[in-house]
Amino acid sequence: MSYASSCSAALWTCGRAPLDDPQAVLGAVPEVEGWEQTPSGYTLTVSDPDRAAPALARALVAANANILSLAESHHSLEDIYLKLIDEDVEARSR
């Protein structure tokens, strides 16, 4: 994994109910690189949160989602380090 992709920003969204077709809604936003459903909403990996957040809000409203929250989540330096180490084949073999 490259440094750039491991440092992608994350957005978190929370709604009253899950989306009927999250892939169609979330996948339609070009800046969304990936997403996962959580008990409280969706966590998205995005290339540019400043561009993704407004586009994501428009996509959610168009899908009749009741948005309770849309926020950028921040990762600690420890989280990033552990993710990089976990993906580093050489570090795992030590």
HUFENQUI-V176890 format. One record per helix or strand of 2 or more residues. SS is the DSSP state (H for helix, E for strand). FROM is the first residue (numbers start at 0). TO is the last residue. If there is no record, write none. Layout:
ss:SS from:FROM to:TO
ss:SS from:FROM to:TO
//
This chain:
ss:H from:2 to:5
ss:E from:8 to:14
ss:H from:21 to:25
ss:E from:31 to:37
ss:E from:40 to:45
ss:H from:48 to:61
ss:E from:66 to:72
ss:H from:76 to:86
ss:H from:88 to:91
//
